[in-house]
Amino acid sequence: METIKRAKEASKESLQQQAKRMNEKSDSNFPNLGVGDNVRIAVPEVDRCETDAQFIIACAMERTDDDVSELGTQNGVLKQLYARSQFSLCYQKLLNLEGNPFAETTLCSIVK
């Protein structure tokens, strides 16, 4: 009975270490995002026509504890929160939205 308990505890500890390694690897693959940084968001094909933009430029407005970010554009703040894997970081400062209050809007309405 004791060997089963020890095996369960060792298994649990091994899984926690594996989860920690996976998080560290994910963090190294995607750049850290700070408030005010510009990002490029790919627009899904279902949300756009052939003549609409394939990407939009947004600015990071806020970052939560769960590593998801609230993003804003010139036309409004996006309702959806975005994970780091859903956008790419722009290294040039193309958009500055500090101090501008905007209404919430959807990605589809911004593209149109």
Biopython code that builds the backbone (N, CA, C, O; Angstrom):
import numpy as np
from Bio.PDB.StructureBuilder import StructureBuilder

atoms = [
    (1, "MET", "N", (0.813, -1.199, 0.000)),
    (1, "MET", "CA", (0.000, 0.000, 0.000)),
    (1, "MET", "C", (0.859, 1.267, 0.000)),
    (1, "MET", "O", (0.538, 2.246, -0.674)),
    (2, "GLU", "N", (1.939, 1.236, 0.754)),
    (2, "GLU", "CA", (2.831, 2.398, 0.826)),
    (2, "GLU", "C", (3.539, 2.642, -0.504)),
    (2, "GLU", "O", (3.763, 3.789, -0.890)),
    (3, "THR", "N", (3.889, 1.570, -1.200)),
    (3, "THR", "CA", (4.567, 1.733, -2.482)),
    (3, "THR", "C", (3.641, 2.387, -3.503)),
    (3, "THR", "O", (4.101, 3.156, -4.348)),
    (4, "ILE", "N", (2.366, 2.096, -3.439)),
    (4, "ILE", "CA", (1.404, 2.716, -4.357)),
    (4, "ILE", "C", (1.292, 4.211, -4.061)),
    (4, "ILE", "O", (1.260, 5.017, -4.991)),
    (5, "LYS", "N", (1.232, 4.593, -2.795)),
    (5, "LYS", "CA", (1.170, 6.011, -2.408)),
    (5, "LYS", "C", (2.414, 6.753, -2.873)),
    (5, "LYS", "O", (2.323, 7.863, -3.398)),
    (6, "ARG", "N", (3.593, 6.127, -2.675)),
    (6, "ARG", "CA", (4.833, 6.770, -3.109)),
    (6, "ARG", "C", (4.886, 6.911, -4.629)),
    (6, "ARG", "O", (5.365, 7.919, -5.147)),
    (7, "ALA", "N", (4.397, 5.906, -5.333)),
    (7, "ALA", "CA", (4.381, 5.965, -6.803)),
    (7, "ALA", "C", (3.437, 7.065, -7.281)),
    (7, "ALA", "O", (3.749, 7.772, -8.239)),
    (8, "LYS", "N", (2.288, 7.218, -6.626)),
    (8, "LYS", "CA", (1.342, 8.288, -6.987)),
    (8, "LYS", "C", (1.956, 9.657, -6.731)),
    (8, "LYS", "O", (1.819, 10.553, -7.564)),
    (9, "GLU", "N", (2.622, 9.837, -5.612)),
    (9, "GLU", "CA", (3.251, 11.117, -5.290)),
    (9, "GLU", "C", (4.386, 11.430, -6.269)),
    (9, "GLU", "O", (4.541, 12.572, -6.702)),
    (10, "ALA", "N", (5.173, 10.419, -6.612)),
    (10, "ALA", "CA", (6.259, 10.620, -7.569)),
    (10, "ALA", "C", (5.697, 10.975, -8.940)),
    (10, "ALA", "O", (6.256, 11.817, -9.642)),
    (11, "SER", "N", (4.609, 10.344, -9.319)),
    (11, "SER", "CA", (3.966, 10.640, -10.598)),
    (11, "SER", "C", (3.434, 12.077, -10.624)),
    (11, "SER", "O", (3.595, 12.789, -11.615)),
    (12, "LYS", "N", (2.807, 12.488, -9.534)),
    (12, "LYS", "CA", (2.266, 13.855, -9.444)),
    (12, "LYS", "C", (3.395, 14.880, -9.536)),
    (12, "LYS", "O", (3.269, 15.882, -10.240)),
    (13, "GLU", "N", (4.482, 14.637, -8.837)),
    (13, "GLU", "CA", (5.614, 15.558, -8.865)),
    (13, "GLU", "C", (6.235, 15.625, -10.260)),
    (13, "GLU", "O", (6.619, 16.700, -10.720)),
    (14, "SER", "N", (6.330, 14.491, -10.921)),
    (14, "SER", "CA", (6.874, 14.446, -12.272)),
    (14, "SER", "C", (5.998, 15.238, -13.244)),
    (14, "SER", "O", (6.513, 15.959, -14.098)),
    (15, "LEU", "N", (4.681, 15.107, -13.115)),
    (15, "LEU", "CA", (3.763, 15.860, -13.979)),
    (15, "LEU", "C", (3.864, 17.359, -13.730)),
    (15, "LEU", "O", (3.788, 18.143, -14.677)),
    (16, "GLN", "N", (4.031, 17.771, -12.485)),
    (16, "GLN", "CA", (4.176, 19.192, -12.179)),
    (16, "GLN", "C", (5.468, 19.748, -12.767)),
    (16, "GLN", "O", (5.482, 20.872, -13.268)),
    (17, "GLN", "N", (6.548, 18.981, -12.713)),
    (17, "GLN", "CA", (7.803, 19.422, -13.308)),
    (17, "GLN", "C", (7.683, 19.522, -14.822)),
    (17, "GLN", "O", (8.220, 20.447, -15.431)),
    (18, "GLN", "N", (6.979, 18.573, -15.430)),
    (18, "GLN", "CA", (6.778, 18.616, -16.876)),
    (18, "GLN", "C", (5.951, 19.836, -17.271)),
    (18, "GLN", "O", (6.261, 20.490, -18.267)),
    (19, "ALA", "N", (4.904, 20.154, -16.507)),
    (19, "ALA", "CA", (4.086, 21.336, -16.789)),
    (19, "ALA", "C", (4.920, 22.606, -16.664)),
    (19, "ALA", "O", (4.760, 23.528, -17.464)),
    (20, "LYS", "N", (5.796, 22.668, -15.686)),
    (20, "LYS", "CA", (6.664, 23.834, -15.509)),
    (20, "LYS", "C", (7.602, 23.994, -16.708)),
    (20, "LYS", "O", (7.802, 25.108, -17.194)),
    (21, "ARG", "N", (8.187, 22.869, -17.193)),
    (21, "ARG", "CA", (9.058, 22.929, -18.365)),
    (21, "ARG", "C", (8.286, 23.372, -19.603)),
    (21, "ARG", "O", (8.808, 24.141, -20.410)),
    (22, "MET", "N", (7.062, 22.901, -19.763)),
    (22, "MET", "CA", (6.242, 23.292, -20.916)),
    (22, "MET", "C", (5.929, 24.787, -20.877)),
    (22, "MET", "O", (5.977, 25.448, -21.914)),
    (23, "ASN", "N", (5.610, 25.330, -19.706)),
    (23, "ASN", "CA", (5.348, 26.763, -19.575)),
    (23, "ASN", "C", (6.584, 27.584, -19.888)),
    (23, "ASN", "O", (6.489, 28.617, -20.551)),
    (24, "GLU", "N", (7.737, 27.143, -19.424)),
    (24, "GLU", "CA", (8.973, 27.870, -19.713)),
    (24, "GLU", "C", (9.290, 27.851, -21.207)),
    (24, "GLU", "O", (9.740, 28.855, -21.759)),
    (25, "LYS", "N", (9.060, 26.728, -21.854)),
    (25, "LYS", "CA", (9.303, 26.636, -23.291)),
    (25, "LYS", "C", (8.347, 27.533, -24.061)),
    (25, "LYS", "O", (8.752, 28.191, -25.020)),
    (26, "SER", "N", (7.088, 27.566, -23.654)),
    (26, "SER", "CA", (6.102, 28.438, -24.301)),
    (26, "SER", "C", (6.470, 29.900, -24.108)),
    (26, "SER", "O", (6.354, 30.698, -25.038)),
    (27, "ASP", "N", (6.913, 30.259, -22.907)),
    (27, "ASP", "CA", (7.305, 31.648, -22.643)),
    (27, "ASP", "C", (8.489, 32.071, -23.507)),
    (27, "ASP", "O", (8.581, 33.233, -23.904)),
    (28, "SER", "N", (9.390, 31.142, -23.800)),
    (28, "SER", "CA", (10.546, 31.508, -24.610)),
    (28, "SER", "C", (10.183, 31.623, -26.090)),
    (28, "SER", "O", (10.874, 32.324, -26.829)),
    (29, "ASN", "N", (9.121, 30.956, -26.540)),
    (29, "ASN", "CA", (8.719, 31.009, -27.947)),
    (29, "ASN", "C", (8.000, 32.307, -28.304)),
    (29, "ASN", "O", (8.094, 32.777, -29.438)),
    (30, "PHE", "N", (7.288, 32.883, -27.351)),
    (30, "PHE", "CA", (6.508, 34.083, -27.620)),
    (30, "PHE", "C", (7.073, 35.252, -26.822)),
    (30, "PHE", "O", (7.372, 35.107, -25.637)),
    (31, "PRO", "N", (7.223, 36.422, -27.472)),
    (31, "PRO", "CA", (7.822, 37.563, -26.783)),
    (31, "PRO", "C", (6.904, 38.128, -25.701)),
    (31, "PRO", "O", (5.681, 38.021, -25.783)),
    (32, "ASN", "N", (7.521, 38.728, -24.691)),
    (32, "ASN", "CA", (6.744, 39.379, -23.646)),
    (32, "ASN", "C", (6.109, 40.642, -24.202)),
    (32, "ASN", "O", (6.722, 41.359, -24.993)),
    (33, "LEU", "N", (4.905, 40.905, -23.794)),
    (33, "LEU", "CA", (4.158, 42.059, -24.275)),
    (33, "LEU", "C", (3.966, 43.034, -23.136)),
    (33, "LEU", "O", (3.511, 42.661, -22.055)),
    (34, "GLY", "N", (4.314, 44.286, -23.382)),
    (34, "GLY", "CA", (4.103, 45.325, -22.394)),
    (34, "GLY", "C", (2.964, 46.236, -22.818)),
    (34, "GLY", "O", (2.597, 46.268, -23.992)),
    (35, "VAL", "N", (2.412, 46.963, -21.886)),
    (35, "VAL", "CA", (1.344, 47.901, -22.191)),
    (35, "VAL", "C", (1.898, 48.985, -23.116)),
    (35, "VAL", "O", (2.944, 49.570, -22.835)),
    (36, "GLY", "N", (1.199, 49.246, -24.210)),
    (36, "GLY", "CA", (1.630, 50.232, -25.184)),
    (36, "GLY", "C", (2.358, 49.648, -26.377)),
    (36, "GLY", "O", (2.606, 50.355, -27.354)),
    (37, "ASP", "N", (2.708, 48.360, -26.318)),
    (37, "ASP", "CA", (3.375, 47.724, -27.452)),
    (37, "ASP", "C", (2.382, 47.497, -28.587)),
    (37, "ASP", "O", (1.197, 47.262, -28.350)),
    (38, "ASN", "N", (2.871, 47.568, -29.810)),
    (38, "ASN", "CA", (2.037, 47.336, -30.985)),
    (38, "ASN", "C", (2.123, 45.884, -31.417)),
    (38, "ASN", "O", (3.180, 45.257, -31.350)),
    (39, "VAL", "N", (0.980, 45.360, -31.862)),
    (39, "VAL", "CA", (0.908, 43.976, -32.308)),
    (39, "VAL", "C", (0.157, 43.890, -33.628)),
    (39, "VAL", "O", (-0.588, 44.797, -33.999)),
    (40, "ARG", "N", (0.367, 42.779, -34.329)),
    (40, "ARG", "CA", (-0.332, 42.519, -35.587)),
    (40, "ARG", "C", (-1.214, 41.290, -35.372)),
    (40, "ARG", "O", (-0.731, 40.228, -34.978)),
    (41, "ILE", "N", (-2.519, 41.448, -35.636)),
    (41, "ILE", "CA", (-3.481, 40.373, -35.447)),
    (41, "ILE", "C", (-3.953, 39.904, -36.814)),
    (41, "ILE", "O", (-4.386, 40.710, -37.638)),
    (42, "ALA", "N", (-3.870, 38.600, -37.055)),
    (42, "ALA", "CA", (-4.380, 38.034, -38.302)),
    (42, "ALA", "C", (-5.905, 37.961, -38.220)),
    (42, "ALA", "O", (-6.457, 37.518, -37.214)),
    (43, "VAL", "N", (-6.575, 38.396, -39.278)),
    (43, "VAL", "CA", (-8.033, 38.373, -39.321)),
    (43, "VAL", "C", (-8.469, 37.069, -39.996)),
    (43, "VAL", "O", (-8.055, 36.805, -41.125)),
    (44, "PRO", "N", (-9.287, 36.252, -39.340)),
    (44, "PRO", "CA", (-9.743, 35.004, -39.961)),
    (44, "PRO", "C", (-10.540, 35.271, -41.238)),
    (44, "PRO", "O", (-11.177, 36.315, -41.379)),
    (45, "GLU", "N", (-10.494, 34.322, -42.154)),
    (45, "GLU", "CA", (-11.175, 34.494, -43.440)),
    (45, "GLU", "C", (-12.681, 34.657, -43.289)),
    (45, "GLU", "O", (-13.304, 35.331, -44.109)),
    (46, "VAL", "N", (-13.279, 34.065, -42.275)),
    (46, "VAL", "CA", (-14.731, 34.181, -42.098)),
    (46, "VAL", "C", (-15.147, 35.588, -41.669)),
    (46, "VAL", "O", (-16.313, 35.956, -41.812)),
    (47, "ASP", "N", (-14.213, 36.372, -41.149)),
    (47, "ASP", "CA", (-14.522, 37.716, -40.678)),
    (47, "ASP", "C", (-14.198, 38.806, -41.695)),
    (47, "ASP", "O", (-14.316, 39.991, -41.382)),
    (48, "ARG", "N", (-13.798, 38.431, -42.891)),
    (48, "ARG", "CA", (-13.422, 39.455, -43.863)),
    (48, "ARG", "C", (-13.789, 39.021, -45.279)),
    (48, "ARG", "O", (-13.993, 37.841, -45.566)),
    (49, "CYS", "N", (-13.863, 40.025, -46.152)),
    (49, "CYS", "CA", (-14.054, 39.770, -47.582)),
    (49, "CYS", "C", (-12.677, 39.708, -48.233)),
    (49, "CYS", "O", (-11.656, 39.881, -47.567)),
    (50, "GLU", "N", (-12.660, 39.460, -49.541)),
    (50, "GLU", "CA", (-11.375, 39.395, -50.235)),
    (50, "GLU", "C", (-10.674, 40.745, -50.264)),
    (50, "GLU", "O", (-9.446, 40.803, -50.326)),
    (51, "THR", "N", (-11.438, 41.827, -50.222)),
    (51, "THR", "CA", (-10.835, 43.160, -50.299)),
    (51, "THR", "C", (-10.479, 43.735, -48.934)),
    (51, "THR", "O", (-9.799, 44.759, -48.859)),
    (52, "ASP", "N", (-10.925, 43.098, -47.852)),
    (52, "ASP", "CA", (-10.610, 43.583, -46.507)),
    (52, "ASP", "C", (-9.172, 43.230, -46.127)),
    (52, "ASP", "O", (-8.549, 42.364, -46.740)),
    (53, "ALA", "N", (-8.671, 43.903, -45.126)),
    (53, "ALA", "CA", (-7.300, 43.681, -44.663)),
    (53, "ALA", "C", (-7.144, 42.298, -44.044)),
    (53, "ALA", "O", (-8.048, 41.811, -43.365)),
    (54, "GLN", "N", (-6.002, 41.669, -44.276)),
    (54, "GLN", "CA", (-5.719, 40.363, -43.697)),
    (54, "GLN", "C", (-5.199, 40.483, -42.269)),
    (54, "GLN", "O", (-5.309, 39.540, -41.485)),
    (55, "PHE", "N", (-4.639, 41.629, -41.935)),
    (55, "PHE", "CA", (-4.091, 41.878, -40.608)),
    (55, "PHE", "C", (-4.536, 43.250, -40.133)),
    (55, "PHE", "O", (-4.804, 44.135, -40.946)),
    (56, "ILE", "N", (-4.615, 43.432, -38.814)),
    (56, "ILE", "CA", (-4.838, 44.763, -38.256)),
    (56, "ILE", "C", (-3.739, 45.040, -37.236)),
    (56, "ILE", "O", (-3.176, 44.123, -36.637)),
    (57, "ILE", "N", (-3.453, 46.305, -37.056)),
    (57, "ILE", "CA", (-2.472, 46.742, -36.061)),
    (57, "ILE", "C", (-3.248, 47.177, -34.829)),
    (57, "ILE", "O", (-4.216, 47.932, -34.922)),
    (58, "ALA", "N", (-2.810, 46.691, -33.675)),
    (58, "ALA", "CA", (-3.461, 47.041, -32.414)),
    (58, "ALA", "C", (-2.390, 47.406, -31.397)),
    (58, "ALA", "O", (-1.200, 47.167, -31.604)),
    (59, "CYS", "N", (-2.837, 47.980, -30.311)),
    (59, "CYS", "CA", (-1.958, 48.402, -29.233)),
    (59, "CYS", "C", (-2.404, 47.696, -27.953)),
    (59, "CYS", "O", (-3.601, 47.605, -27.682)),
    (60, "ALA", "N", (-1.460, 47.203, -27.176)),
    (60, "ALA", "CA", (-1.789, 46.522, -25.922)),
    (60, "ALA", "C", (-2.279, 47.544, -24.906)),
    (60, "ALA", "O", (-1.563, 48.482, -24.556)),
    (61, "MET", "N", (-3.499, 47.352, -24.439)),
    (61, "MET", "CA", (-4.090, 48.288, -23.478)),
    (61, "MET", "C", (-3.876, 47.818, -22.038)),
    (61, "MET", "O", (-3.584, 48.617, -21.148)),
    (62, "GLU", "N", (-4.025, 46.512, -21.826)),
    (62, "GLU", "CA", (-3.927, 45.964, -20.481)),
    (62, "GLU", "C", (-3.532, 44.496, -20.578)),
    (62, "GLU", "O", (-3.877, 43.817, -21.546)),
    (63, "ARG", "N", (-2.812, 44.011, -19.580)),
    (63, "ARG", "CA", (-2.411, 42.607, -19.535)),
    (63, "ARG", "C", (-2.861, 42.017, -18.212)),
    (63, "ARG", "O", (-2.611, 42.596, -17.154)),
    (64, "THR", "N", (-3.526, 40.866, -18.263)),
    (64, "THR", "CA", (-4.049, 40.237, -17.056)),
    (64, "THR", "C", (-3.034, 39.259, -16.475)),
    (64, "THR", "O", (-1.983, 39.015, -17.066)),
    (65, "ASP", "N", (-3.360, 38.706, -15.315)),
    (65, "ASP", "CA", (-2.481, 37.745, -14.660)),
    (65, "ASP", "C", (-2.375, 36.434, -15.433)),
    (65, "ASP", "O", (-1.394, 35.706, -15.282)),
    (66, "ASP", "N", (-3.367, 36.127, -16.255)),
    (66, "ASP", "CA", (-3.382, 34.873, -17.014)),
    (66, "ASP", "C", (-2.625, 34.980, -18.329)),
    (66, "ASP", "O", (-2.749, 34.095, -19.174)),
    (67, "ASP", "N", (-1.851, 36.031, -18.525)),
    (67, "ASP", "CA", (-1.085, 36.270, -19.757)),
    (67, "ASP", "C", (-1.971, 36.444, -20.979)),
    (67, "ASP", "O", (-1.588, 36.052, -22.082)),
    (68, "VAL", "N", (-3.143, 37.023, -20.797)),
    (68, "VAL", "CA", (-3.968, 37.431, -21.930)),
    (68, "VAL", "C", (-4.017, 38.949, -21.927)),
    (68, "VAL", "O", (-3.901, 39.582, -20.877)),
    (69, "SER", "N", (-4.190, 39.531, -23.110)),
    (69, "SER", "CA", (-4.095, 40.982, -23.236)),
    (69, "SER", "C", (-5.352, 41.566, -23.849)),
    (69, "SER", "O", (-5.994, 40.958, -24.705)),
    (70, "GLU", "N", (-5.686, 42.761, -23.389)),
    (70, "GLU", "CA", (-6.752, 43.537, -24.008)),
    (70, "GLU", "C", (-6.088, 44.449, -25.028)),
    (70, "GLU", "O", (-5.144, 45.172, -24.710)),
    (71, "LEU", "N", (-6.593, 44.405, -26.257)),
    (71, "LEU", "CA", (-5.976, 45.157, -27.343)),
    (71, "LEU", "C", (-6.930, 46.211, -27.864)),
    (71, "LEU", "O", (-8.142, 46.000, -27.908)),
    (72, "GLY", "N", (-6.371, 47.357, -28.261)),
    (72, "GLY", "CA", (-7.176, 48.442, -28.801)),
    (72, "GLY", "C", (-6.659, 48.883, -30.158)),
    (72, "GLY", "O", (-5.469, 48.771, -30.453)),
    (73, "THR", "N", (-7.566, 49.383, -30.972)),
    (73, "THR", "CA", (-7.209, 49.922, -32.280)),
    (73, "THR", "C", (-7.677, 51.370, -32.335)),
    (73, "THR", "O", (-8.193, 51.900, -31.351)),
    (74, "GLN", "N", (-7.498, 52.005, -33.486)),
    (74, "GLN", "CA", (-7.959, 53.380, -33.645)),
    (74, "GLN", "C", (-9.482, 53.460, -33.608)),
    (74, "GLN", "O", (-10.041, 54.510, -33.290)),
    (75, "ASN", "N", (-10.158, 52.354, -33.931)),
    (75, "ASN", "CA", (-11.620, 52.355, -34.008)),
    (75, "ASN", "C", (-12.293, 51.830, -32.762)),
    (75, "ASN", "O", (-13.517, 51.902, -32.661)),
    (76, "GLY", "N", (-11.551, 51.307, -31.816)),
    (76, "GLY", "CA", (-12.158, 50.811, -30.586)),
    (76, "GLY", "C", (-11.327, 49.726, -29.933)),
    (76, "GLY", "O", (-10.344, 49.240, -30.493)),
    (77, "VAL", "N", (-11.750, 49.359, -28.730)),
    (77, "VAL", "CA", (-11.084, 48.309, -27.964)),
    (77, "VAL", "C", (-11.761, 46.986, -28.299)),
    (77, "VAL", "O", (-12.989, 46.888, -28.287)),
    (78, "LEU", "N", (-10.955, 45.970, -28.597)),
    (78, "LEU", "CA", (-11.503, 44.665, -28.952)),
    (78, "LEU", "C", (-12.120, 43.991, -27.728)),
    (78, "LEU", "O", (-11.537, 44.002, -26.644)),
    (79, "LYS", "N", (-13.307, 43.405, -27.911)),
    (79, "LYS", "CA", (-14.005, 42.738, -26.812)),
    (79, "LYS", "C", (-13.272, 41.492, -26.346)),
    (79, "LYS", "O", (-13.240, 41.192, -25.152)),
    (80, "GLN", "N", (-12.690, 40.773, -27.279)),
    (80, "GLN", "CA", (-12.016, 39.518, -26.979)),
    (80, "GLN", "C", (-10.647, 39.778, -26.372)),
    (80, "GLN", "O", (-9.961, 40.722, -26.764)),
    (81, "LEU", "N", (-10.249, 38.950, -25.421)),
    (81, "LEU", "CA", (-8.899, 38.985, -24.888)),
    (81, "LEU", "C", (-8.033, 38.042, -25.711)),
    (81, "LEU", "O", (-8.500, 36.983, -26.132)),
    (82, "TYR", "N", (-6.784, 38.411, -25.945)),
    (82, "TYR", "CA", (-5.905, 37.647, -26.818)),
    (82, "TYR", "C", (-4.723, 37.078, -26.048)),
    (82, "TYR", "O", (-4.109, 37.764, -25.231)),
    (83, "ALA", "N", (-4.412, 35.813, -26.320)),
    (83, "ALA", "CA", (-3.224, 35.167, -25.770)),
    (83, "ALA", "C", (-2.019, 35.542, -26.627)),
    (83, "ALA", "O", (-2.173, 36.025, -27.749)),
    (84, "ARG", "N", (-0.813, 35.316, -26.090)),
    (84, "ARG", "CA", (0.392, 35.706, -26.826)),
    (84, "ARG", "C", (0.564, 34.943, -28.128)),
    (84, "ARG", "O", (1.262, 35.414, -29.026)),
    (85, "SER", "N", (-0.048, 33.791, -28.248)),
    (85, "SER", "CA", (0.098, 33.002, -29.469)),
    (85, "SER", "C", (-0.825, 33.480, -30.588)),
    (85, "SER", "O", (-0.712, 33.000, -31.716)),
    (86, "GLN", "N", (-1.733, 34.411, -30.305)),
    (86, "GLN", "CA", (-2.711, 34.867, -31.286)),
    (86, "GLN", "C", (-2.288, 36.114, -32.044)),
    (86, "GLN", "O", (-3.019, 36.561, -32.928)),
    (87, "PHE", "N", (-1.152, 36.683, -31.735)),
    (87, "PHE", "CA", (-0.686, 37.882, -32.426)),
    (87, "PHE", "C", (0.826, 37.862, -32.505)),
    (87, "PHE", "O", (1.486, 37.072, -31.830)),
    (88, "SER", "N", (1.366, 38.737, -33.332)),
    (88, "SER", "CA", (2.816, 38.884, -33.411)),
    (88, "SER", "C", (3.184, 40.314, -33.033)),
    (88, "SER", "O", (2.449, 41.257, -33.325)),
    (89, "LEU", "N", (4.302, 40.453, -32.397)),
    (89, "LEU", "CA", (4.751, 41.744, -31.882)),
    (89, "LEU", "C", (5.350, 42.578, -33.001)),
    (89, "LEU", "O", (6.149, 42.080, -33.795)),
    (90, "CYS", "N", (4.966, 43.849, -33.065)),
    (90, "CYS", "CA", (5.570, 44.801, -34.007)),
    (90, "CYS", "C", (6.639, 45.569, -33.242)),
    (90, "CYS", "O", (6.380, 46.098, -32.161)),
    (91, "TYR", "N", (7.813, 45.626, -33.796)),
    (91, "TYR", "CA", (8.908, 46.285, -33.089)),
    (91, "TYR", "C", (8.941, 47.784, -33.334)),
    (91, "TYR", "O", (9.658, 48.503, -32.638)),
    (92, "GLN", "N", (8.177, 48.270, -34.311)),
    (92, "GLN", "CA", (8.062, 49.712, -34.530)),
    (92, "GLN", "C", (6.799, 50.223, -33.848)),
    (92, "GLN", "O", (5.793, 49.518, -33.763)),
    (93, "LYS", "N", (6.867, 51.438, -33.374)),
    (93, "LYS", "CA", (5.721, 52.063, -32.716)),
    (93, "LYS", "C", (4.852, 52.719, -33.790)),
    (93, "LYS", "O", (5.151, 53.826, -34.238)),
    (94, "LEU", "N", (3.785, 52.046, -34.202)),
    (94, "LEU", "CA", (2.916, 52.540, -35.255)),
    (94, "LEU", "C", (1.644, 53.181, -34.720)),
    (94, "LEU", "O", (1.016, 53.995, -35.397)),
    (95, "LEU", "N", (1.271, 52.812, -33.512)),
    (95, "LEU", "CA", (-0.012, 53.233, -32.954)),
    (95, "LEU", "C", (0.176, 53.592, -31.492)),
    (95, "LEU", "O", (0.810, 52.845, -30.747)),
    (96, "ASN", "N", (-0.370, 54.734, -31.070)),
    (96, "ASN", "CA", (-0.286, 55.159, -29.683)),
    (96, "ASN", "C", (-1.684, 55.510, -29.206)),
    (96, "ASN", "O", (-2.278, 56.483, -29.671)),
    (97, "LEU", "N", (-2.210, 54.721, -28.279)),
    (97, "LEU", "CA", (-3.584, 54.920, -27.817)),
    (97, "LEU", "C", (-3.668, 55.305, -26.350)),
    (97, "LEU", "O", (-4.740, 55.192, -25.754)),
    (98, "GLU", "N", (-2.609, 55.742, -25.766)),
    (98, "GLU", "CA", (-2.607, 56.058, -24.345)),
    (98, "GLU", "C", (-3.564, 57.198, -24.030)),
    (98, "GLU", "O", (-3.515, 58.261, -24.649)),
    (99, "GLY", "N", (-4.430, 56.957, -23.060)),
    (99, "GLY", "CA", (-5.341, 57.988, -22.595)),
    (99, "GLY", "C", (-6.556, 58.219, -23.468)),
    (99, "GLY", "O", (-7.340, 59.123, -23.180)),
    (100, "ASN", "N", (-6.748, 57.439, -24.531)),
    (100, "ASN", "CA", (-7.907, 57.605, -25.397)),
    (100, "ASN", "C", (-8.989, 56.602, -25.026)),
    (100, "ASN", "O", (-8.803, 55.402, -25.223)),
    (101, "PRO", "N", (-10.123, 57.067, -24.490)),
    (101, "PRO", "CA", (-11.204, 56.136, -24.157)),
    (101, "PRO", "C", (-11.956, 55.715, -25.421)),
    (101, "PRO", "O", (-12.349, 56.559, -26.225)),
    (102, "PHE", "N", (-12.149, 54.428, -25.586)),
    (102, "PHE", "CA", (-12.849, 53.897, -26.749)),
    (102, "PHE", "C", (-13.937, 52.946, -26.295)),
    (102, "PHE", "O", (-13.865, 52.367, -25.211)),
    (103, "ALA", "N", (-14.948, 52.793, -27.141)),
    (103, "ALA", "CA", (-15.996, 51.819, -26.893)),
    (103, "ALA", "C", (-15.505, 50.442, -27.327)),
    (103, "ALA", "O", (-14.621, 50.329, -28.176)),
    (104, "GLU", "N", (-16.081, 49.401, -26.741)),
    (104, "GLU", "CA", (-15.714, 48.047, -27.145)),
    (104, "GLU", "C", (-16.331, 47.719, -28.497)),
    (104, "GLU", "O", (-17.444, 48.142, -28.809)),
    (105, "THR", "N", (-15.592, 46.960, -29.286)),
    (105, "THR", "CA", (-16.050, 46.578, -30.611)),
    (105, "THR", "C", (-15.500, 45.205, -30.947)),
    (105, "THR", "O", (-14.662, 44.674, -30.218)),
    (106, "THR", "N", (-15.964, 44.627, -32.046)),
    (106, "THR", "CA", (-15.508, 43.312, -32.455)),
    (106, "THR", "C", (-14.462, 43.423, -33.557)),
    (106, "THR", "O", (-14.346, 44.456, -34.217)),
    (107, "LEU", "N", (-13.718, 42.370, -33.743)),
    (107, "LEU", "CA", (-12.704, 42.332, -34.785)),
    (107, "LEU", "C", (-13.343, 42.474, -36.163)),
    (107, "LEU", "O", (-12.799, 43.152, -37.034)),
    (108, "CYS", "N", (-14.488, 41.841, -36.359)),
    (108, "CYS", "CA", (-15.185, 41.894, -37.644)),
    (108, "CYS", "C", (-15.595, 43.317, -38.000)),
    (108, "CYS", "O", (-15.461, 43.729, -39.152)),
    (109, "SER", "N", (-16.090, 44.065, -37.030)),
    (109, "SER", "CA", (-16.526, 45.449, -37.318)),
    (109, "SER", "C", (-15.328, 46.365, -37.573)),
    (109, "SER", "O", (-15.452, 47.329, -38.329)),
    (110, "ILE", "N", (-14.193, 46.094, -36.975)),
    (110, "ILE", "CA", (-13.005, 46.914, -37.215)),
    (110, "ILE", "C", (-12.473, 46.698, -38.629)),
    (110, "ILE", "O", (-12.037, 47.644, -39.285)),
    (111, "VAL", "N", (-12.510, 45.466, -39.089)),
    (111, "VAL", "CA", (-12.012, 45.163, -40.424)),
    (111, "VAL", "C", (-12.863, 45.841, -41.480)),
    (111, "VAL", "O", (-12.341, 46.315, -42.489)),
    (112, "LYS", "N", (-14.143, 45.891, -41.262)),
    (112, "LYS", "CA", (-15.036, 46.514, -42.247)),
    (112, "LYS", "C", (-14.928, 48.001, -42.157)),
    (112, "LYS", "O", (-15.600, 48.715, -42.901)),
]
sb = StructureBuilder()
sb.init_structure("model")
sb.init_model(0)
sb.init_chain("A")
sb.init_seg("    ")
for serial, (resi, resn, name, xyz) in enumerate(atoms, 1):
    if name == "N":
        sb.init_residue(resn, " ", resi, " ")
    sb.init_atom(name, np.array(xyz, "f"), 0.0, 1.0, " ", f" {name:<3s}", serial, name[0])
structure = sb.get_structure()
